[in-house]
Amino acid sequence: MASEASESAAGRRGFLARLALDRPELRAWALYDWANSPFITIVITAVFPIFFFEVAATGLAPGDRTAALAWANSISLGAVALLSPVLGAIADHAPVKKRFLTGFMLLGVTATAGLALVAEGAWLWAALLFGLGQVGATGSFVFYDSLLPHIAREGEVDRVSTAGYALGYVGGGVVLGGVILLTMKPGWFGLADGWAGARAGFVLVAAWWVLFAMPLLRRVPEPALLARAGVRARGLGLVRSSFAGLRVTFRELRRYRQATLLLFAFLVYNDGVGTIIKMATIYGAEIGLDTGPMIVAILITQIVGIPCTFLFGQAADRVGTKRAIGVGLLVYCVVSVLGYFMTTAIHFYLLAGLVGVVQGGVQALSRSLFASMIPPARSSEMFGLFAVFEKFAGIFGPAVFAGIQMITDSSRSGILSVIGFFVVGGLLLWRVDVEEGRRAVREGAAPA
């Protein structure tokens, strides 16, 4: 019996090791994706946009409702893009990565819970809370990502990153399923109607976020690289040192040429990924799909993404990270072509499943590949720049999509235009010399 128990425990450890979840700090780090993803799924993608359109912005014309939410998106993402490099520089000159993560998380949690109090017609209040929630979510991810090179050992970065994304799909899918029940069967929970269920769903997202962020705050240690480097600046001196370090980082990017090239490749192909995510429901509405099927399609993407994101981490170990991302970009090209011919809800479901196969893998491996080609001592600054590129990777694709839609009076040609982002981004990615980039980090090409 003892030997069987020992073999069972060894089997579990071996399974967790293959998933890169065998150490407490790795599991705690990955759980933050599980904690935060329901905000992305419920508030940004699936439920809040409909709540805003049908409840919060009822006093506005339909076009003005869409514009108001678009402005809230743009302003909040722009704020994060401006703040990320500066706060990242400070976090690399003082042991405050987890403090900044906590501060952004609490901002996001408070704003998300506040959405439950939004009254009918209170569109400005709703847009403000939505924007603050998005600042909190995306800002916290800058410092969450910057912890990755400090906790993952060489050879496991890809699997740790994909494990986080996969757990994010699980968390987002579980909470989305719960919110669907709250909105479709409010009587089961003593709620008056579906909109009351949506409000309860916002509270659920906030509670889930703060609860499952606790393991990271308790188990993941604050990196102490700068303490060893002898940095003791405080107050204004710390800010001056941080800005000086940020200037050095921009200058030294030319020494980390492969990481810089990856940033530009990511900017292009992630613009295509973001366009598909943001324009999918609008495109579905144009071809006559109801809201229900589109929310179900989002749930399908979450469910399919769970095992497939883990598999992408395994595939990266076998064929290389860059090749695995390239395969994902090819699949996205196929999605764009098939989307051109899509006419029914069944087609939409199938494409949602296909997106779920590659979406988490492409984004997780992009994060881990970048983490492997930057110096850990500048991880917050570098991931602050990564966040800037990630935010800007949502501007050009929708603009091209909209422009072609205006010219042709159909979104079908617009969906084909997205292929260009995958092709150009893939060509830039193909030029990235991963080994040279990693060698530059090992040799200490830039001062810490």
C-alpha positions in Angstrom: 0.0 0.0 0.0 2.8 2.4 0.9 4.6 1.7 -2.4 1.3 2.3 -4.3 0.8 5.6 -2.5 4.4 6.6 -3.2 4.0 5.7 -6.9 0.7 7.7 -7.1 2.4 10.7 -5.5 5.3 10.4 -7.9 2.9 10.2 -10.8 1.2 13.4 -9.7 4.5 15.2 -9.3 5.5 14.0 -12.7 2.3 15.2 -14.3 2.6 18.6 -12.6 6.2 18.8 -13.7 5.2 18.3 -17.3 2.7 21.2 -16.9 5.3 23.3 -15.1 3.1 23.5 -12.0 5.2 21.3 -9.7 6.4 24.1 -7.4 4.2 26.2 -5.1 5.4 29.5 -6.5 4.6 28.3 -10.1 1.1 27.3 -9.1 0.5 30.5 -7.2 1.8 32.6 -10.2 -0.4 30.8 -12.7 -3.5 31.1 -10.5 -3.4 34.9 -11.1 -4.4 34.2 -14.7 -7.3 32.1 -13.3 -8.2 35.1 -11.0 -8.1 37.9 -13.6 -9.4 36.2 -16.7 -13.1 36.4 -15.7 -12.8 40.2 -15.9 -11.5 39.9 -19.5 -14.3 37.4 -20.4 -17.3 38.9 -18.6 -16.6 42.6 -18.4 -14.5 43.3 -21.5 -15.9 40.7 -23.9 -19.2 39.0 -23.2 -21.6 40.7 -20.7 -20.8 44.3 -19.8 -20.8 45.6 -23.5 -24.4 44.3 -23.8 -25.3 45.6 -20.3 -23.8 49.0 -21.3 -25.7 49.1 -24.5 -29.1 47.9 -23.2 -29.1 49.4 -19.6 -26.4 52.0 -18.8 -26.5 54.0 -22.0 -30.3 53.9 -22.7 -30.4 57.7 -22.9 -28.0 57.8 -25.8 -28.5 57.1 -29.5 -27.3 53.6 -30.5 -24.2 55.0 -32.4 -23.3 57.2 -29.4 -23.5 54.2 -27.0 -20.9 52.3 -29.1 -18.8 55.5 -29.4 -18.9 56.0 -25.6 -17.7 52.5 -24.9 -15.0 52.8 -27.6 -13.7 56.0 -26.0 -13.6 54.3 -22.5 -11.6 51.5 -24.1 -9.1 53.8 -25.9 -8.6 56.2 -22.9 -8.0 53.4 -20.4 -5.6 51.4 -22.6 -3.8 54.6 -23.5 -3.4 55.4 -19.7 -1.9 51.9 -19.2 0.4 52.4 -22.2 1.7 55.6 -20.7 2.1 54.4 -17.1 3.6 51.0 -17.8 7.1 51.9 -18.8 7.5 54.5 -16.0 6.1 52.3 -13.2 8.0 49.3 -14.6 11.2 51.3 -14.4 10.5 52.1 -10.7 9.7 48.5 -10.0 13.1 47.5 -11.3 14.8 50.0 -8.9 12.9 49.0 -5.8 11.3 45.8 -4.6 7.7 46.9 -5.4 6.5 44.6 -8.2 4.0 42.9 -6.0 2.9 46.2 -4.4 2.2 47.7 -7.8 0.4 44.5 -8.9 -1.7 44.7 -5.7 -2.6 48.3 -6.2 -3.7 47.8 -9.7 -5.6 44.7 -8.7 -7.5 46.5 -5.9 -8.4 49.3 -8.3 -9.8 46.8 -10.8 -11.7 44.8 -8.2 -13.3 47.9 -6.7 -14.3 49.3 -10.1 -15.7 45.9 -11.2 -17.8 45.6 -8.0 -19.0 49.1 -8.5 -20.5 48.2 -11.9 -23.3 46.3 -9.9 -24.5 49.7 -8.7 -24.8 51.4 -12.1 -28.4 52.6 -12.6 -30.3 52.7 -15.9 -29.1 55.6 -18.0 -25.9 56.2 -15.9 -23.6 55.7 -18.9 -20.9 58.1 -17.8 -20.6 56.4 -14.4 -20.5 53.0 -16.2 -17.9 54.1 -18.7 -15.7 55.5 -15.9 -15.9 52.3 -13.8 -15.3 50.2 -16.9 -12.2 52.2 -17.8 -10.8 52.1 -14.3 -11.4 48.3 -14.2 -9.5 47.9 -17.4 -6.6 50.0 -16.1 -6.5 47.8 -13.0 -6.6 44.5 -15.0 -4.1 45.4 -17.7 -1.8 47.3 -15.3 -1.6 44.4 -12.9 -0.7 42.1 -15.7 2.4 44.2 -16.5 3.9 43.3 -13.1 2.5 39.8 -13.1 4.3 39.2 -16.4 7.5 40.7 -15.1 7.6 38.1 -12.3 7.8 35.2 -14.9 11.6 35.3 -15.6 12.2 35.3 -11.8 10.2 32.2 -10.9 10.7 30.0 -14.0 13.9 28.1 -14.6 15.6 27.8 -17.9 13.7 25.4 -20.1 10.3 25.8 -18.4 9.4 29.4 -19.2 7.2 28.3 -22.2 5.3 25.7 -20.1 4.9 28.1 -17.1 3.5 30.8 -19.4 1.1 28.5 -21.2 -0.1 27.0 -17.9 -1.1 30.5 -16.7 -3.1 31.1 -19.9 -4.7 27.7 -19.7 -5.8 28.2 -16.1 -7.1 31.6 -17.2 -9.3 29.8 -19.7 -10.6 27.6 -17.0 -11.3 30.5 -14.6 -12.9 32.6 -17.3 -15.1 29.7 -18.5 -16.3 28.7 -15.1 -17.3 32.2 -14.1 -18.9 32.8 -17.6 -20.9 29.7 -17.1 -22.1 31.0 -13.7 -23.0 34.4 -15.1 -24.9 32.8 -18.0 -27.0 31.0 -15.3 -27.4 34.2 -13.3 -28.7 36.1 -16.4 -30.8 33.3 -18.0 -32.2 31.8 -14.8 -32.3 34.7 -12.3 -35.3 33.2 -10.5 -33.1 30.3 -9.3 -31.1 32.8 -7.3 -33.9 35.0 -6.1 -33.1 37.8 -8.6 -35.7 39.9 -10.3 -34.4 39.6 -13.9 -31.5 39.0 -16.2 -30.0 42.5 -15.6 -30.0 41.8 -11.9 -28.2 38.6 -12.7 -25.6 40.6 -14.7 -25.0 42.9 -11.7 -24.6 39.9 -9.5 -22.1 38.6 -12.1 -19.9 41.7 -11.7 -19.8 41.2 -8.0 -18.8 37.5 -8.6 -16.0 38.6 -10.9 -14.6 41.0 -8.3 -14.8 38.5 -5.5 -13.2 35.7 -7.7 -10.4 38.1 -8.7 -9.4 39.1 -5.2 -9.8 35.6 -3.7 -7.6 33.8 -6.2 -5.0 36.5 -6.3 -4.1 35.6 -2.7 -1.8 32.7 -3.5 0.4 34.9 -5.7 0.7 37.5 -3.0 1.6 34.9 -0.4 3.7 32.4 -2.3 5.6 34.3 -5.0 8.6 36.1 -3.5 9.4 39.7 -4.4 12.5 39.6 -6.7 15.5 41.0 -4.8 17.9 41.6 -7.7 18.3 45.2 -7.1 19.0 44.8 -3.4 22.0 42.7 -4.4 23.0 45.4 -6.9 23.2 47.9 -4.2 20.5 50.3 -5.3 19.2 52.3 -2.2 17.4 55.2 -3.8 14.2 56.4 -2.2 11.6 59.0 -2.9 12.5 61.5 -5.6 15.9 59.8 -5.9 14.2 56.6 -6.8 12.1 58.3 -9.4 15.1 60.0 -11.0 17.0 56.7 -10.9 14.1 54.9 -12.5 13.8 57.4 -15.4 17.6 57.2 -15.9 17.3 53.4 -16.1 14.4 53.7 -18.5 16.5 55.9 -20.8 19.3 53.3 -20.6 16.7 50.6 -21.5 15.6 52.4 -24.6 19.3 52.9 -25.6 20.2 49.4 -24.9 17.3 47.9 -26.9 19.7 48.0 -29.9 21.9 45.5 -28.1 18.8 43.3 -27.5 18.0 43.4 -31.2 16.2 40.1 -31.3 13.9 41.0 -28.4 13.2 44.3 -30.2 12.5 42.6 -33.5 10.1 40.3 -31.6 8.3 43.3 -30.1 7.6 44.6 -33.6 6.5 41.2 -34.9 4.2 40.9 -31.9 2.8 44.4 -32.6 1.8 43.3 -36.1 0.5 39.8 -35.6 -1.2 40.5 -32.3 -3.0 43.3 -34.0 -4.6 40.6 -36.2 -5.4 38.5 -33.1 -7.0 41.5 -31.3 -9.0 42.4 -34.4 -10.6 39.0 -34.6 -11.4 39.1 -30.8 -12.9 42.6 -30.9 -14.7 42.4 -34.3 -16.1 38.8 -34.0 -19.4 39.7 -32.3 -20.0 42.7 -34.5 -19.4 40.6 -37.6 -21.7 37.9 -36.2 -24.4 40.5 -35.6 -24.0 41.7 -39.2 -24.7 38.2 -40.6 -27.8 37.9 -38.4 -26.6 35.9 -35.3 -28.4 36.5 -32.0 -26.6 37.5 -28.8 -27.1 34.1 -27.2 -25.2 32.1 -29.8 -22.3 34.6 -29.7 -22.0 34.2 -25.9 -22.0 30.5 -26.3 -19.3 30.8 -28.9 -17.1 32.7 -26.4 -17.7 29.9 -23.9 -16.6 27.4 -26.6 -13.4 29.3 -27.1 -12.7 29.1 -23.4 -13.4 25.4 -23.1 -11.3 24.5 -26.2 -8.5 26.8 -25.1 -7.9 24.9 -21.8 -6.2 21.7 -23.1 -4.9 23.3 -26.3 -3.0 26.0 -24.5 -1.3 23.4 -22.4 -0.5 21.4 -25.5 1.1 24.5 -27.1 3.5 24.6 -24.2 4.4 21.0 -24.8 4.7 21.6 -28.5 7.1 24.5 -27.9 9.5 22.1 -26.1 9.5 19.8 -29.1 9.6 22.1 -32.1 10.7 25.4 -30.6 8.7 28.4 -29.4 9.0 30.4 -32.6 7.8 27.6 -34.8 4.8 26.9 -32.5 3.8 30.6 -32.7 4.1 30.4 -36.5 1.8 27.4 -36.6 -0.7 29.4 -34.6 -0.5 32.3 -37.1 -1.2 29.9 -40.0 -4.3 28.7 -38.2 -5.4 32.3 -37.8 -5.1 32.8 -41.6 -7.3 29.8 -42.1 -9.8 31.3 -39.6 -9.9 34.5 -41.6 -10.5 32.7 -44.9 -13.3 30.5 -43.4 -14.8 33.5 -41.7 -15.3 35.1 -45.1 -17.6 32.3 -46.1 -19.4 32.0 -42.7 -23.2 32.2 -42.8 -24.7 30.3 -39.8 -24.4 30.0 -36.1 -22.8 26.5 -36.5 -20.1 28.0 -38.6 -19.5 30.6 -35.9 -19.2 27.9 -33.3 -16.7 26.0 -35.4 -14.6 29.1 -35.9 -14.8 29.8 -32.2 -13.4 26.4 -31.5 -10.6 26.9 -34.0 -9.7 30.2 -32.4 -9.7 28.5 -29.0 -7.1 26.0 -30.3 -4.5 28.7 -30.9 -5.4 31.9 -29.2 -4.0 31.2 -25.7 -0.9 29.4 -27.1 0.1 32.2 -29.4 -0.2 34.9 -26.7 1.3 32.8 -23.9 4.3 31.7 -26.1 4.8 35.3 -27.2 5.1 36.3 -23.6 7.5 33.5 -22.7 9.7 34.0 -25.8 10.1 37.7 -24.9 10.8 36.8 -21.3 13.6 34.5 -22.4 15.4 37.3 -24.3 15.4 40.1 -21.7 17.6 40.6 -18.7 15.7 39.7 -15.5 17.0 42.8 -13.7 15.0 44.9 -16.2 11.9 42.6 -16.4 9.4 45.3 -15.3 10.7 47.9 -17.6 10.8 45.5 -20.5 7.3 44.2 -19.9 6.2 47.8 -19.5 7.4 48.2 -23.1 5.7 44.9 -24.0 2.5 46.3 -22.6 2.8 49.4 -24.7 3.2 47.3 -27.9 0.3 45.1 -26.8 -2.0 48.1 -26.3 -1.0 49.6 -29.6 -1.7 46.2 -31.2 -5.4 47.0 -31.2 -5.5 50.1 -33.2 -4.5 49.4 -36.8 -6.4 46.1 -37.4 -9.9 47.4 -36.5 -9.1 50.6 -38.4 -8.2 48.6 -41.6 -11.3 46.4 -41.0 -13.5 49.4 -40.7 -12.0 51.2 -43.7 -12.5 48.2 -46.0 -16.0 47.7 -44.6 -16.8 51.3 -45.5 -15.4 50.9 -49.0 -17.1 47.6 -49.8 -20.1 48.0 -47.5 -19.4 44.5 -46.2 -17.4 43.1 -43.3 -16.5 40.0 -45.4 -13.7 41.7 -47.2 -12.6 43.2 -43.9 -12.2 39.8 -42.3 -9.9 38.8 -45.2 -7.7 41.9 -44.6 -6.7 40.6 -41.2 -4.6 37.9 -43.0 -2.1 40.6 -43.9 -1.3 41.2 -40.2 -0.6 37.5 -39.7 1.6 37.2 -42.8 3.7 40.4 -42.1 4.0 39.6 -38.4 4.9 36.0 -39.2 7.7 37.1 -41.6 9.1 39.5 -38.9 8.9 36.6 -36.4 10.8 34.3 -38.8 13.7 36.8 -38.8 14.0 36.6 -35.0 17.2 34.7 -34.0 16.1 33.2 -30.7 19.4 31.7 -29.8 21.2 35.0 -30.4 18.7 36.8 -28.3 19.1 34.4 -25.4 22.9 34.5 -25.7 22.8 38.3 -25.4 21.1 37.9 -22.1 23.5 35.3 -20.8 26.5 37.3 -21.8 25.0 40.4 -20.0 25.0 42.6 -23.1 23.4 45.5 -21.2 24.2 46.7 -17.7 21.6 46.0 -14.9 
